[in-house]
Amino acid sequence: MFAVEERRRLSAQCAAVLARLECGPATNRDLALISLKYTSRISDLRQAGYNVQVIARNARTGLTTYQLKPATQPILQLLAGL
C-alpha cells in the first residue's frame, strides 16, 4: 500500500503497527501485542502522513478499533512539499 522507502524511515515498532493495520482494522488489544505504547506509534504514523482513524470505541469495555485509510489529497500535497 505504501512505498518500501517510506517504511525505512519508520522505527521497527511503527513499521510493525503499520503492517498490522495494512491487514485490516486492529483493536487496541491487537496493537498492544506489538507495542505497549501503541498510541505513541499511532501518533508517529500520523505525523509521518498515514491516515490512521478510530472507527469504533466501546467505553464500557475500553476496546478501540483503528483502521488505516487511504491518504487524503491534502496530506499527499503536504508530503510532496517536504
N, C-alpha and C positions, 0 to 999 in steps of 0.2 A: 504494500500500500504506500509506503514511504521509501525514499531512496536510501540505499545502503549507506552512503556517505553521511546522511543525516543521523543515522543510528550511531555512527562512530563518535559523534560529539556528545552522546549521552553517557551517563555513568552506567555501570553494569546493571544496577538495580532499576534505573529508569528504562533501560533497554528491555529488561525482563518484564516490567509492568506494561510497557508499550506492546511487547509481543503478546502478552496475555489479552490485552484489550483488542488487539487486532483479530483475535479469535472470536470475539463477540463480547456482549455485556459481561461484566465481572462485579461481584459483590465485594464489599469491604473485607469480608471474611476470606475471599479468594486472594485478594491483593495483599492482605496481612501475611499470608503464607510466603509471599515473595519478599516483602519488605515491611517490617513492623511500623516504619514511618511512611506508609504508603501515601498519606495525604501530602507529605513533602514531595514525594516523587511525582504525584499528580500535578502539583504546583510547578515543579521543574518542567514537566512535559508541556503544560500550558504556556509557560514562559518561552519554551522552545518553538511554540506555534502550533502545537497539537490541540485539537478541539475535543477535550475530554469533558463530557457532561454528565451530570447526575440525572438519571432517568427514573429513579424510584427511591423513595426514602420511607422507611417504616419507623416511626417514632417509638412505637411500642416495643419492637424487637431490637431497634438500633441498626437494622440491616439497610445498607445503602447500596444501590446498584449504579455503576458507572458504565458509560459507553463512549467509544471513540467515534466521533462523527467526522465526515469529510471536512476539510478546512474550508472556511468561507472565503470569498474573494478578497475582502479587506485584509485578512490575515496573510493571504498569499502575496498581496501587494506590499504589505509591511516587510515580509521576509525578503522579497525581491529587492527592496531598498537597502537591505543590510549588507 
